[in-house]
Amino acid sequence: MDEKLMKQIVEAVMQELMAQRSNASACTEGLDKLLVIGDLQAVPADMAEKYQIFLIDDYIQNKNIHRYQKILITSLTLVQMSDIAQGRDGSPEACAVICGLLNGLDVCMAEAAFPHRKYAGKSSSRLYEVIENNARMLQSFGIKLLKECKVGVPPIPAKPPKYQAPPIEVPKGTGHTTTDRLITEDVARSLIDGGNTAICLAANAIVTPSAWDLFKQKGIEVIRK
């Protein structure tokens, strides 16, 4: 790939990421910080509105549990749950929860975060009971169990466009639309899986040369919208 083109692609992607980070910071400035252990999409909507959300990568980078006012566990592995129950900091997730509990942080956990309960009534009763004891141990430490509620980080409403472009006609049964901003060769392969002969890309999407070569090789019609 041409070195100059690669540099332009990297710069464009970095500018977009910086813009998104700046917008997110502006929307959440002044809010208490919430450390999420697990899936971001499982954060209850009311919490997403009240807190500035950070994932485990932030804790790994800063190694300071006092950055956060609350910890929310949305998913755990069996090993992580066992480590927390036994007070072992064998993973960053277990370390964050244990440190949070020791420092008096409010720690809560979604019902769906327990990895074994979906097997209730199906697995060995003895094995299930052993794992369930770890779950009870977590609650005995003061971890609060959240009731099932509406989840999902609410999207920031977009401003309506000044001008509405006319719809683009795509051949019936052949179109595949994507919102990816950077189309690499791997992304291109996923778009043409299933026999698609045409794909729709965002007008400002960046397509790498290897992705263009793949589209040409497969005879794929690329439509910008």
C-alpha positions as CSV (number, residue, x, y, z in Angstrom):
1,M,0.0,0.0,0.0
2,D,1.2,3.5,-0.8
3,E,2.8,5.0,2.3
4,K,1.3,8.5,1.7
5,L,-2.2,7.0,1.4
6,M,-1.7,4.9,4.6
7,K,-0.7,8.1,6.5
8,Q,-3.8,9.9,5.3
9,I,-6.0,7.1,6.4
10,V,-4.4,6.9,9.8
11,E,-4.7,10.7,10.2
12,A,-8.3,10.7,9.2
13,V,-9.2,7.9,11.6
14,M,-7.3,9.5,14.5
15,Q,-9.1,12.9,13.9
16,E,-12.5,11.2,14.0
17,L,-11.6,9.3,17.2
18,M,-10.4,12.5,18.8
19,A,-13.6,14.3,17.8
20,Q,-15.8,11.6,19.2
21,R,-13.8,11.6,22.5
22,S,-14.0,15.3,22.8
23,N,-17.8,15.3,22.2
24,A,-18.3,12.5,24.8
25,S,-16.2,14.3,27.4
26,A,-18.2,17.5,26.9
27,C,-21.5,15.6,27.4
28,T,-20.4,13.9,30.7
29,E,-18.2,16.6,32.2
30,G,-19.0,17.1,35.9
31,L,-20.7,13.7,36.4
32,D,-19.6,11.1,38.9
33,K,-17.5,8.3,37.5
34,L,-18.8,4.8,37.0
35,L,-16.4,1.9,36.4
36,V,-18.1,-0.8,34.4
37,I,-16.9,-4.4,34.7
38,G,-18.2,-6.2,31.6
39,D,-20.5,-5.2,28.7
40,L,-21.0,-1.5,28.2
41,Q,-24.3,-2.1,26.4
42,A,-25.7,-3.8,29.6
43,V,-25.5,-0.5,31.6
44,P,-29.0,0.5,32.8
45,A,-30.2,3.6,31.0
46,D,-30.7,5.6,34.2
47,M,-27.1,5.0,35.2
48,A,-25.8,5.9,31.7
49,E,-27.5,9.3,32.1
50,K,-26.2,10.0,35.7
51,Y,-22.5,8.8,35.4
52,Q,-19.4,9.3,33.3
53,I,-18.7,5.7,32.3
54,F,-15.3,4.1,32.2
55,L,-14.3,0.5,31.3
56,I,-11.7,-1.8,32.8
57,D,-9.0,-0.4,30.4
58,D,-9.1,2.9,32.3
59,Y,-8.5,1.1,35.6
60,I,-5.7,-0.9,34.1
61,Q,-4.1,2.3,32.8
62,N,-4.5,4.4,36.0
63,K,-4.5,1.7,38.7
64,N,-6.4,4.1,41.0
65,I,-9.8,2.9,42.3
66,H,-10.4,6.3,43.9
67,R,-11.1,7.7,40.4
68,Y,-14.5,6.2,40.5
69,Q,-17.6,6.8,42.7
70,K,-19.3,3.5,41.9
71,I,-18.6,0.1,40.3
72,L,-21.2,-1.7,38.1
73,I,-20.6,-5.4,37.2
74,T,-22.5,-6.3,34.1
75,S,-20.7,-9.6,33.3
76,L,-18.2,-11.9,34.9
77,T,-16.5,-15.2,34.0
78,L,-16.6,-18.1,36.4
79,V,-12.9,-17.5,37.2
80,Q,-13.4,-13.9,37.9
81,M,-16.4,-14.6,40.2
82,S,-14.4,-17.3,42.0
83,D,-11.4,-14.9,42.4
84,I,-13.6,-12.2,44.0
85,A,-15.3,-14.6,46.3
86,Q,-11.9,-15.9,47.5
87,G,-10.3,-12.4,47.7
88,R,-7.8,-13.2,44.9
89,D,-6.8,-10.3,42.5
90,G,-6.1,-12.7,39.7
91,S,-7.4,-10.4,37.0
92,P,-7.9,-6.7,36.6
93,E,-11.6,-7.1,36.9
94,A,-11.3,-9.0,40.2
95,C,-8.7,-6.6,41.5
96,A,-10.9,-3.6,40.7
97,V,-13.9,-5.1,42.5
98,I,-11.9,-6.2,45.6
99,C,-10.2,-2.8,45.8
100,G,-13.5,-1.1,45.5
101,L,-15.1,-3.2,48.3
102,L,-12.1,-2.6,50.5
103,N,-12.2,1.1,50.0
104,G,-16.0,1.3,50.6
105,L,-17.1,2.1,47.1
106,D,-20.7,1.3,46.1
107,V,-20.5,-1.9,44.1
108,C,-23.6,-3.3,42.3
109,M,-24.1,-6.2,39.9
110,A,-26.7,-7.0,37.2
111,E,-28.6,-10.2,37.7
112,A,-27.5,-11.3,34.2
113,A,-23.9,-10.9,35.2
114,F,-23.8,-14.3,37.0
115,P,-22.4,-16.6,34.3
116,H,-23.8,-19.8,35.6
117,R,-27.5,-19.1,36.3
118,K,-28.5,-19.7,32.7
119,Y,-27.7,-23.4,33.3
120,A,-30.0,-23.7,36.4
121,G,-31.8,-27.0,36.2
122,K,-29.6,-28.3,33.3
123,S,-26.2,-28.9,34.9
124,S,-24.9,-31.1,37.7
125,S,-26.7,-29.9,40.8
126,R,-23.5,-30.3,42.9
127,L,-21.4,-28.3,40.5
128,Y,-24.1,-25.6,40.3
129,E,-24.3,-25.4,44.0
130,V,-20.5,-24.9,44.4
131,I,-20.6,-22.0,41.9
132,E,-23.8,-20.6,43.4
133,N,-22.0,-20.4,46.7
134,N,-19.5,-18.0,45.1
135,A,-22.4,-15.8,43.9
136,R,-23.8,-15.7,47.4
137,M,-20.4,-14.8,48.8
138,L,-20.3,-11.8,46.5
139,Q,-23.6,-10.6,47.8
140,S,-22.5,-11.2,51.4
141,F,-19.6,-8.7,50.7
142,G,-22.1,-6.0,50.2
143,I,-22.4,-6.2,46.4
144,K,-25.9,-5.1,45.6
145,L,-28.0,-7.0,43.0
146,L,-29.8,-4.9,40.5
147,K,-33.3,-5.8,39.4
148,E,-33.9,-6.3,35.7
149,C,-34.4,-3.0,34.0
150,K,-34.1,-1.2,30.7
151,V,-30.5,-1.2,29.6
152,G,-28.4,0.5,27.0
153,V,-26.5,3.7,26.8
154,P,-28.9,6.2,25.2
155,P,-27.6,7.6,21.9
156,I,-26.9,11.3,21.6
157,P,-29.7,12.6,19.4
158,A,-28.5,13.8,16.0
159,K,-29.5,17.1,14.5
160,P,-31.7,16.8,11.4
161,P,-29.8,17.5,8.2
162,K,-30.5,20.8,6.4
163,Y,-30.8,19.0,3.1
164,Q,-32.2,15.5,2.4
165,A,-30.4,13.7,-0.3
166,P,-32.6,11.6,-2.7
167,P,-32.7,7.9,-1.9
168,I,-30.3,5.7,-3.7
169,E,-31.8,2.7,-5.5
170,V,-30.0,-0.5,-4.8
171,P,-30.6,-3.7,-6.9
172,K,-33.2,-5.8,-5.1
173,G,-31.7,-8.7,-3.2
174,T,-28.2,-7.6,-3.7
175,G,-27.7,-4.6,-1.4
176,H,-25.7,-4.6,1.8
177,T,-25.4,-1.4,3.9
178,T,-22.7,-0.6,6.3
179,T,-21.9,2.4,8.6
180,D,-18.2,1.6,9.0
181,R,-16.0,4.7,8.5
182,L,-12.9,2.7,7.6
183,I,-13.3,-0.2,5.1
184,T,-10.4,-2.5,5.4
185,E,-9.9,-5.8,3.5
186,D,-11.4,-7.8,6.4
187,V,-14.4,-5.5,6.6
188,A,-14.8,-5.8,2.8
189,R,-14.8,-9.6,3.0
190,S,-17.5,-9.5,5.7
191,L,-19.7,-7.2,3.5
192,I,-19.6,-9.5,0.5
193,D,-20.2,-12.7,2.4
194,G,-23.5,-14.3,1.4
195,G,-23.3,-13.5,-2.3
196,N,-24.0,-9.7,-2.2
197,T,-23.2,-8.1,-5.6
198,A,-23.6,-4.5,-4.3
199,I,-22.9,-2.7,-1.1
200,C,-23.7,0.8,0.2
201,L,-21.0,2.8,1.9
202,A,-21.2,6.2,3.8
203,A,-20.2,9.1,1.6
204,N,-17.2,9.9,3.9
205,A,-16.1,6.2,4.3
206,I,-12.4,5.6,3.7
207,V,-11.7,2.5,1.6
208,T,-8.2,1.0,1.7
209,P,-6.6,0.0,-1.6
210,S,-6.7,-3.7,-0.7
211,A,-10.5,-3.4,-0.1
212,W,-10.9,-1.7,-3.5
213,D,-9.0,-4.5,-5.1
214,L,-11.2,-7.1,-3.4
215,F,-14.4,-5.3,-4.6
216,K,-13.1,-5.2,-8.2
217,Q,-11.9,-8.8,-8.1
218,K,-15.4,-10.0,-6.9
219,G,-17.3,-7.6,-9.3
220,I,-19.0,-5.7,-6.4
221,E,-20.8,-2.5,-7.2
222,V,-20.0,0.1,-4.5
223,I,-22.6,2.7,-3.9
224,R,-22.0,5.9,-1.8
225,K,-24.8,7.5,0.1
